């Protein structure tokens, strides 16, 4: 959500459709609500709301829009006068919170690539202070908003989306714990578990995220995808992902299932500083990218064994998710059948 021309559609195209950032200049303004199903390690839906629509009008069902969703992303154009955008944000938060108190509110302070570092910080501080004061005036200071400085011309938009998606993953603590165990027993400095198609990282170990490390790990996915398209087997890494995505549309995903190409994906890059950049395919959706020192990589047999254990644990996590989803589906179907029987009786 956000004002017109704030960059909402551009974000969606860059993150989920791999559109080059410079091509978003030719996108037309969105004039209707666009719903898109994203099938990956978890299935979720992205709604793109036109800036000119008043979604609290009686013509729209607020319960349907905000009731069953996990996160609301509000995009503010940092290069424009954002006073009107802040008023709209305040109105949106106060109304949406009444409908769904569990909704996560995320604010993308967007198009900051043309701003100086000092001006970025000042803008974020000003926006954060203004909206916090307005919420306090309505006795809603307990409502938490998360703020991110973003741009489609660097990795900041992927970093911000990663933080948003992680809040929607119930298995996040388990994934982080598995990464911590892997790093501790393999001499790994930093590890990210990436969604291959979007380059969103769904989990990382507990050590602080260094932006430079994240950027180089994220770029490695593009390198491997590009090389596999030229020198790979019949399907490239991302082709295999796209095919598996098509196969699972409309179904409760086979989250733990692997396919040959994605499962076998493996690459090493030695950096000039002596660090090793390592990528391993986990399943059809996910890849592990990690940084480790070259002397620690001498125990590559141990690292291979630990990674295999990690991959099996990831499969178990998502297999449990699949079973729980099927059980809930059967319970709902049973409830519907009971209701129909009682109505018929």
MITI-390098 format. One line per field, with one value per residue (C-alpha): residue in one letter; residue number from 1; z, y, x. Coordinates in pm, 1 decimal, decimal comma, padded with zeros to 6 digits. Each point is the difference from the previous one (the first is absolute). Layout:
aa	(a | ...) .
i	(NUM | ...) .
w	(Z | ...) .
v	(Y | ...) .
u	(X | ...) .
REM end
This chain:
aa	(x | x | x | x | x | x | x | x | x | x | x | x | x | x | x | x | x | x | x | x | x | x | x | x | x | x | x | x | x | x | x | x | x | x | x | x | x | x | x | x | x | x | x | x | x | x | x | x | x | x | x | x | x | x | x | x | x | x | x | x | x | x | x | x | x | x | x | x | x | x | x | x | x | x | x | x | x | x | x | x | x | x | x | x | x | x | x | x | x | x | x | x | x | x | x | x | x | x | x | x | x | x | x | x | x | x | x | x | x | x | x | x | x | x | x | x | x | x | x | x | x | x | x | x | x | x | x | x | x | x | x | x | x | x | x | x | x | x | x | x | x | x | x | x | x | x | x | x | x | x | x | x | x | x | x | x | x | x | x | x | x | x | x | x | x | x | x | x | x | x | x | x | x | x | x | x | x | x | x | x | x | x | x | x | x | x | x | x | x | x | x | x | x | x | x | x | x | x | x | x | x | x | x | x | x | x | x | x | x | x | x | x | x | x | x | x | x | x | x | x | x | x | x | x | x | x | x | x | x | x | x | x | x | x | x | x | x | x | x | x | x | x | x | x | x | x | x | x | x | x | x | x | x | x | x | x | x | x | x | x | x | x | x | x | x | x | x | x | x | x | x | x | x | x | x | x | x | x | x | x | x | x | x | x | x | x | x | x | x | x | x | x | x | x | x | x | x | x | x | x | x | x | x | x | x | x | x | x | x | x | x | x | x | x | x | x | x | x | x | x | x | x | x | x | x | x | x | x | x | x | x | x | x | x | x | x | x | x | x | x | x | x | x | x | x) .
i	(1 | 2 | 3 | 4 | 5 | 6 | 7 | 8 | 9 | 10 | 11 | 12 | 13 | 14 | 15 | 16 | 17 | 18 | 19 | 20 | 21 | 22 | 23 | 24 | 25 | 26 | 27 | 28 | 29 | 30 | 31 | 32 | 33 | 34 | 35 | 36 | 37 | 38 | 39 | 40 | 41 | 42 | 43 | 44 | 45 | 46 | 47 | 48 | 49 | 50 | 51 | 52 | 53 | 54 | 55 | 56 | 57 | 58 | 59 | 60 | 61 | 62 | 63 | 64 | 65 | 66 | 67 | 68 | 69 | 70 | 71 | 72 | 73 | 74 | 75 | 76 | 77 | 78 | 79 | 80 | 81 | 82 | 83 | 84 | 85 | 86 | 87 | 88 | 89 | 90 | 91 | 92 | 93 | 94 | 95 | 96 | 97 | 98 | 99 | 100 | 101 | 102 | 103 | 104 | 105 | 106 | 107 | 108 | 109 | 110 | 111 | 112 | 113 | 114 | 115 | 116 | 117 | 118 | 119 | 120 | 121 | 122 | 123 | 124 | 125 | 126 | 127 | 128 | 129 | 130 | 131 | 132 | 133 | 134 | 135 | 136 | 137 | 138 | 139 | 140 | 141 | 142 | 143 | 144 | 145 | 146 | 147 | 148 | 149 | 150 | 151 | 152 | 153 | 154 | 155 | 156 | 157 | 158 | 159 | 160 | 161 | 162 | 163 | 164 | 165 | 166 | 167 | 168 | 169 | 170 | 171 | 172 | 173 | 174 | 175 | 176 | 177 | 178 | 179 | 180 | 181 | 182 | 183 | 184 | 185 | 186 | 187 | 188 | 189 | 190 | 191 | 192 | 193 | 194 | 195 | 196 | 197 | 198 | 199 | 200 | 201 | 202 | 203 | 204 | 205 | 206 | 207 | 208 | 209 | 210 | 211 | 212 | 213 | 214 | 215 | 216 | 217 | 218 | 219 | 220 | 221 | 222 | 223 | 224 | 225 | 226 | 227 | 228 | 229 | 230 | 231 | 232 | 233 | 234 | 235 | 236 | 237 | 238 | 239 | 240 | 241 | 242 | 243 | 244 | 245 | 246 | 247 | 248 | 249 | 250 | 251 | 252 | 253 | 254 | 255 | 256 | 257 | 258 | 259 | 260 | 261 | 262 | 263 | 264 | 265 | 266 | 267 | 268 | 269 | 270 | 271 | 272 | 273 | 274 | 275 | 276 | 277 | 278 | 279 | 280 | 281 | 282 | 283 | 284 | 285 | 286 | 287 | 288 | 289 | 290 | 291 | 292 | 293 | 294 | 295 | 296 | 297 | 298 | 299 | 300 | 301 | 302 | 303 | 304 | 305 | 306 | 307 | 308 | 309 | 310 | 311 | 312 | 313 | 314 | 315 | 316 | 317 | 318 | 319 | 320 | 321 | 322 | 323 | 324 | 325 | 326 | 327 | 328 | 329 | 330 | 331 | 332 | 333 | 334 | 335 | 336 | 337 | 338 | 339 | 340 | 341 | 342 | 343 | 344 | 345) .
w	(00000,0 | -00041,6 | -00206,6 | -00379,5 | -00163,8 | 00328,0 | -00157,5 | 00116,5 | -00333,0 | -00074,9 | 00325,5 | -00082,3 | -00352,3 | 00110,4 | 00294,9 | -00134,5 | -00378,9 | -00034,9 | -00203,8 | -00039,6 | 00210,1 | -00292,8 | -00187,9 | 00275,5 | -00130,5 | -00276,2 | 00228,1 | -00014,7 | 00316,6 | 00163,3 | -00031,4 | 00168,5 | 00281,9 | -00126,1 | 00183,2 | -00059,6 | 00141,9 | 00081,5 | 00023,3 | 00169,9 | 00327,5 | 00138,1 | -00204,3 | 00044,6 | -00185,7 | -00083,3 | -00051,9 | -00179,3 | 00081,5 | -00229,5 | 00181,2 | -00110,8 | 00153,8 | 00339,6 | 00125,5 | 00308,6 | -00216,2 | 00049,7 | -00345,0 | 00140,8 | 00271,0 | 00258,7 | 00175,8 | -00322,7 | -00080,7 | 00340,8 | 00190,8 | -00117,4 | -00092,3 | 00190,7 | -00109,8 | -00138,3 | -00191,9 | -00043,4 | -00253,1 | 00040,5 | -00271,6 | 00184,6 | -00293,1 | 00013,3 | 00258,7 | 00233,3 | 00228,9 | -00185,9 | -00007,7 | 00379,1 | 00046,2 | -00215,7 | 00189,5 | 00334,7 | -00126,9 | -00140,3 | 00317,1 | 00234,3 | -00210,9 | -00088,4 | 00360,1 | 00111,3 | -00262,0 | 00061,2 | 00311,8 | -00101,5 | -00324,8 | -00037,6 | -00119,3 | -00218,0 | -00142,1 | -00301,6 | -00028,2 | -00369,5 | -00278,7 | 00235,3 | -00257,2 | -00104,0 | 00358,7 | 00202,6 | 00299,6 | 00241,2 | -00172,3 | 00002,1 | 00376,7 | 00054,4 | -00221,0 | 00180,9 | 00338,9 | -00105,4 | -00142,2 | 00297,7 | 00248,8 | -00178,1 | -00028,6 | 00355,7 | 00134,2 | -00203,0 | 00126,9 | 00356,3 | -00038,8 | -00070,7 | 00294,2 | -00243,4 | 00099,9 | 00064,2 | -00374,3 | -00133,1 | -00343,5 | -00160,8 | -00228,8 | -00284,7 | -00242,2 | -00341,1 | -00365,7 | -00297,0 | -00123,0 | 00278,1 | 00240,6 | 00257,9 | -00140,3 | 00022,7 | 00352,5 | 00105,8 | -00159,7 | 00167,4 | 00340,5 | -00080,7 | -00129,2 | 00298,6 | 00232,4 | -00191,5 | 00038,6 | 00311,4 | -00043,5 | 00014,7 | 00347,6 | -00109,3 | -00322,2 | 00184,4 | 00254,9 | -00278,0 | -00163,2 | 00334,0 | 00047,2 | -00355,3 | 00038,3 | 00341,1 | -00117,0 | -00343,8 | 00063,9 | -00206,6 | 00058,9 | -00136,0 | -00162,8 | -00182,1 | -00109,1 | -00322,2 | -00203,7 | -00341,6 | -00215,2 | 00196,2 | 00177,7 | 00326,9 | 00288,5 | 00224,1 | 00284,2 | 00110,4 | 00299,3 | 00317,1 | -00079,7 | -00109,7 | -00367,3 | -00175,9 | -00307,9 | -00205,6 | 00081,1 | -00084,7 | -00332,8 | -00112,3 | 00103,0 | -00184,1 | -00312,2 | 00000,1 | -00081,0 | -00314,4 | -00096,9 | 00037,3 | -00183,0 | -00292,3 | -00029,7 | 00028,4 | -00283,2 | -00225,0 | 00113,3 | 00204,0 | -00086,8 | -00167,9 | 00270,5 | 00178,9 | 00374,7 | -00039,1 | -00287,4 | 00235,6 | 00262,1 | -00250,1 | -00113,1 | 00355,2 | 00076,6 | -00288,2 | 00110,6 | 00351,7 | -00084,2 | 00155,4 | 00229,2 | 00355,7 | -00090,3 | 00018,5 | 00202,1 | 00086,4 | -00346,1 | -00207,6 | -00369,3 | -00152,0 | -00125,5 | 00306,8 | 00233,1 | -00166,8 | -00027,0 | 00148,3 | -00055,4 | 00160,7 | -00059,6 | 00160,3 | 00076,8 | -00007,2 | 00379,1 | 00044,3 | 00088,5 | -00170,1 | -00133,6 | -00012,3 | -00145,2 | 00048,0 | -00127,5 | 00282,3 | -00187,8 | -00299,8 | 00157,4 | 00237,0 | -00015,1 | 00280,2 | -00061,6 | 00256,7 | 00062,9 | 00165,7 | 00031,3 | -00241,6 | 00280,1 | 00140,4 | -00341,3 | 00018,5 | 00199,7 | -00297,6 | 00071,3 | 00337,5 | -00159,1 | -00262,8 | 00267,9 | 00213,8 | -00299,9 | -00083,4 | 00356,3 | -00029,8 | -00326,8 | 00148,1 | 00301,0 | -00231,0 | -00185,7 | 00332,5 | 00099,7 | -00315,3 | -00004,6 | 00342,8 | -00137,6 | -00289,9 | 00231,3 | 00225,3 | -00301,5 | -00123,6 | 00345,2 | 00030,3 | -00350,6 | 00089,7 | 00325,2 | -00186,9 | -00256,0 | 00280,1 | 00166,9 | -00325,4 | -00050,5 | 00353,9 | -00059,0 | -00328,0 | 00172,8 | 00278,4 | -00252,5 | -00205,9 | 00310,2) .
v	(00000,0 | 00361,2 | 00312,5 | 00001,2 | -00026,2 | -00093,4 | -00310,1 | -00283,7 | -00181,1 | 00049,7 | -00173,6 | -00294,9 | -00034,4 | 00020,5 | -00239,0 | -00264,0 | 00029,1 | 00079,2 | 00312,2 | 00218,8 | 00313,1 | 00237,4 | -00161,8 | 00090,9 | 00357,1 | -00113,8 | -00161,4 | 00151,7 | 00114,1 | -00270,2 | 00078,1 | -00305,8 | -00240,2 | -00261,3 | -00334,0 | -00233,8 | -00347,1 | -00076,1 | -00370,8 | -00077,9 | -00150,7 | 00148,9 | 00104,8 | 00361,9 | 00264,4 | 00355,5 | 00270,9 | 00319,7 | 00283,7 | 00304,5 | 00321,8 | 00173,7 | -00261,6 | 00060,4 | -00358,1 | 00105,1 | 00111,6 | -00188,6 | -00153,3 | -00207,4 | -00263,3 | 00095,2 | -00334,7 | -00180,9 | 00225,4 | 00003,2 | -00287,1 | -00305,2 | 00151,8 | 00011,5 | 00320,1 | 00341,2 | 00177,8 | 00374,4 | 00165,9 | 00364,9 | 00190,8 | 00162,3 | 00235,2 | 00149,9 | 00199,9 | -00278,1 | 00190,9 | -00128,0 | -00349,2 | 00010,0 | 00101,7 | -00292,8 | -00232,9 | 00111,7 | -00051,1 | -00342,0 | -00121,5 | 00112,8 | -00159,6 | -00318,2 | -00061,8 | -00002,8 | -00267,2 | -00211,0 | 00076,4 | -00272,1 | 00176,8 | 00091,0 | 00359,4 | 00060,7 | 00340,0 | 00017,0 | 00345,0 | -00044,8 | 00156,7 | 00093,4 | -00082,0 | 00367,1 | 00126,3 | 00052,4 | -00226,4 | 00285,6 | 00102,0 | -00363,0 | -00021,3 | 00338,4 | -00098,3 | -00329,3 | 00170,6 | 00265,5 | -00250,2 | -00230,1 | 00283,7 | 00146,7 | -00327,9 | -00100,2 | 00328,9 | -00031,6 | -00352,8 | 00113,7 | 00270,9 | -00280,7 | -00212,8 | -00249,0 | 00033,6 | -00376,5 | -00064,4 | -00076,4 | 00115,0 | -00115,5 | 00240,9 | -00084,2 | 00214,9 | -00161,4 | 00033,1 | -00232,8 | 00097,2 | -00182,9 | -00289,7 | 00201,4 | -00098,5 | -00370,8 | 00045,9 | 00174,8 | -00262,5 | -00271,9 | 00150,8 | 00022,7 | -00357,9 | -00141,2 | 00127,0 | -00212,6 | -00326,1 | -00197,8 | -00226,6 | 00292,0 | -00081,8 | -00360,4 | 00107,4 | 00246,4 | -00265,4 | -00243,8 | 00265,8 | 00075,1 | -00369,2 | -00028,4 | 00307,9 | -00105,5 | -00349,6 | 00093,2 | 00313,8 | 00213,6 | 00375,9 | 00092,4 | -00198,5 | 00103,3 | -00220,5 | 00158,7 | -00035,5 | -00043,2 | 00170,2 | 00323,4 | 00013,1 | 00057,1 | -00165,3 | -00177,0 | -00065,6 | 00064,4 | -00096,1 | 00207,7 | 00198,0 | 00361,9 | 00051,6 | 00194,1 | 00169,0 | -00065,1 | -00371,9 | -00014,8 | 00175,6 | -00230,9 | -00310,3 | 00129,6 | 00076,9 | -00354,7 | -00132,8 | 00215,0 | -00117,0 | -00367,9 | 00042,1 | 00180,8 | -00254,2 | -00296,7 | 00140,0 | -00004,7 | -00306,3 | -00194,1 | -00310,7 | -00001,7 | 00221,0 | 00282,5 | 00051,4 | 00260,2 | -00188,5 | -00292,3 | 00229,1 | 00149,1 | -00345,0 | -00121,6 | 00318,7 | -00071,3 | -00359,2 | 00098,7 | 00280,6 | -00061,8 | -00273,3 | -00023,5 | 00031,5 | -00285,7 | 00218,3 | -00268,6 | -00153,0 | 00049,9 | -00024,3 | -00106,7 | 00333,6 | 00206,0 | -00278,5 | -00032,8 | 00372,5 | 00066,0 | 00265,8 | 00149,7 | 00340,4 | 00104,0 | 00370,5 | 00229,3 | 00032,9 | -00374,3 | -00074,1 | -00277,4 | 00066,0 | -00322,3 | -00077,3 | -00325,9 | -00080,9 | -00108,6 | -00078,6 | 00121,9 | 00342,5 | 00064,2 | 00035,4 | 00039,5 | 00264,5 | 00037,6 | 00165,3 | -00181,0 | 00034,1 | -00198,1 | -00183,0 | -00120,4 | -00134,5 | -00249,3 | -00216,2 | -00010,5 | -00360,8 | 00103,9 | 00298,7 | -00224,9 | -00236,0 | 00284,2 | 00153,0 | -00330,4 | -00018,3 | 00360,4 | -00072,0 | -00303,2 | 00207,8 | 00269,2 | -00268,0 | -00126,5 | 00351,4 | 00056,6 | -00354,8 | 00070,5 | 00323,1 | -00190,7 | -00258,1 | 00269,9 | 00179,8 | -00321,0 | -00075,5 | 00346,5 | -00034,6 | -00332,1 | 00146,0 | 00291,5 | -00236,7 | -00214,4 | 00308,5 | 00108,4 | -00347,8 | 00002,4 | 00341,3 | -00119,0 | -00311,3 | 00208,4 | 00241,4 | -00289,4 | -00164,7) .
u	(00000,0 | 00101,0 | -00050,7 | -00003,0 | 00344,1 | 00166,7 | 00156,9 | -00227,2 | -00030,4 | 00369,7 | 00091,7 | -00222,8 | 00139,6 | 00363,8 | -00029,0 | -00237,1 | 00038,3 | 00371,3 | -00072,1 | 00310,6 | -00040,0 | 00047,9 | -00291,4 | -00245,1 | 00009,2 | -00235,7 | -00259,2 | -00345,4 | -00168,1 | -00214,1 | -00372,1 | -00151,7 | 00079,7 | 00248,0 | 00016,3 | 00291,2 | 00056,9 | 00364,1 | 00081,8 | 00327,9 | 00119,5 | -00321,3 | -00301,2 | -00102,4 | -00196,0 | 00104,7 | -00263,7 | 00097,2 | -00241,4 | -00024,2 | 00082,6 | -00319,4 | -00233,5 | -00156,2 | -00004,7 | -00199,3 | -00288,8 | -00326,6 | 00050,0 | 00289,0 | -00011,9 | 00264,2 | -00034,7 | 00078,2 | 00296,7 | 00168,6 | -00155,6 | 00196,5 | 00335,4 | 00326,5 | 00174,1 | -00087,0 | 00277,6 | -00046,7 | 00232,8 | 00100,6 | 00185,8 | 00292,0 | 00066,0 | -00349,3 | -00193,8 | -00110,2 | -00240,1 | -00307,4 | 00149,5 | 00044,7 | -00362,8 | -00106,1 | 00234,0 | -00145,2 | -00355,6 | 00091,5 | 00170,3 | -00278,5 | -00274,2 | 00189,9 | 00105,2 | -00362,8 | -00074,6 | 00311,4 | 00211,1 | 00248,3 | 00089,3 | 00367,3 | 00047,0 | 00307,3 | 00095,8 | 00232,6 | 00157,8 | 00065,2 | 00208,4 | 00283,2 | 00270,8 | 00025,3 | 00030,3 | 00314,7 | 00058,9 | -00061,1 | -00323,4 | -00121,4 | 00041,0 | -00164,6 | -00293,9 | -00051,0 | 00020,7 | -00251,2 | -00249,6 | 00032,3 | -00046,2 | -00302,0 | -00193,0 | 00090,1 | -00134,8 | -00319,9 | -00063,6 | 00067,5 | -00267,3 | -00249,0 | 00123,0 | 00152,9 | 00364,5 | 00003,5 | -00035,8 | 00347,4 | 00112,4 | 00324,2 | 00185,5 | 00239,6 | 00200,8 | -00044,5 | 00088,9 | -00045,9 | 00347,7 | 00185,0 | -00050,4 | -00194,1 | -00339,9 | 00088,9 | 00132,7 | -00321,9 | -00223,8 | 00206,1 | -00071,9 | -00372,1 | -00030,8 | 00191,0 | -00272,4 | -00252,2 | 00196,2 | -00101,6 | 00303,7 | 00247,5 | 00143,4 | 00057,8 | 00171,2 | 00222,8 | 00094,6 | 00092,3 | 00219,4 | 00168,5 | 00079,6 | 00134,0 | 00221,8 | 00134,1 | 00096,2 | 00134,4 | 00203,6 | -00238,4 | 00019,4 | -00343,5 | -00282,4 | -00318,6 | -00287,9 | -00127,4 | -00313,2 | 00162,7 | -00259,5 | -00039,2 | 00341,4 | -00184,8 | 00181,5 | -00245,7 | 00243,8 | 00356,5 | 00211,6 | 00000,0 | 00316,4 | -00064,9 | -00083,9 | 00273,5 | -00148,3 | 00312,3 | -00010,3 | -00369,7 | 00054,0 | 00279,4 | -00197,0 | -00306,3 | 00204,0 | 00136,2 | -00347,2 | -00011,2 | 00349,1 | -00090,3 | -00331,3 | 00165,5 | 00281,0 | -00236,8 | -00211,0 | 00307,6 | 00193,9 | -00254,8 | -00192,4 | -00342,9 | -00151,5 | 00171,8 | -00032,0 | -00276,4 | -00168,4 | -00033,0 | -00151,7 | -00244,7 | -00111,0 | -00051,7 | -00192,2 | -00235,5 | -00045,0 | -00108,1 | -00240,8 | -00335,7 | 00127,3 | 00124,2 | 00368,1 | 00249,2 | 00230,0 | 00251,3 | 00020,4 | 00313,2 | 00070,7 | 00326,2 | 00128,3 | -00089,9 | 00108,4 | 00342,6 | 00073,0 | 00342,7 | 00261,3 | 00310,1 | 00154,9 | 00327,7 | 00006,5 | 00302,8 | -00004,4 | 00048,6 | -00362,7 | -00194,7 | -00350,5 | -00198,7 | -00343,9 | -00191,5 | -00347,1 | -00230,7 | -00320,9 | -00194,7 | -00053,4 | 00287,6 | 00376,5 | 00253,6 | 00266,4 | 00275,3 | 00336,1 | 00290,2 | 00374,8 | 00213,5 | 00182,5 | -00333,9 | -00093,6 | 00284,9 | -00244,2 | -00236,7 | -00095,9 | -00140,2 | -00172,9 | -00161,2 | -00128,0 | -00135,2 | -00171,6 | -00166,4 | -00132,4 | -00118,7 | -00180,6 | -00175,4 | -00107,3 | -00143,3 | -00195,9 | -00138,5 | -00106,8 | -00200,1 | -00134,1 | -00147,7 | -00147,4 | -00153,6 | -00157,1 | -00141,3 | -00146,7 | -00161,9 | -00140,2 | -00150,6 | -00145,7 | -00161,6 | -00133,5 | -00157,1 | -00151,7 | -00139,6 | -00146,7 | -00162,5 | -00146,8 | -00140,6 | -00155,5 | -00155,9 | -00139,4 | -00153,7 | -00153,0 | -00133,2 | -00143,3) .
REM end
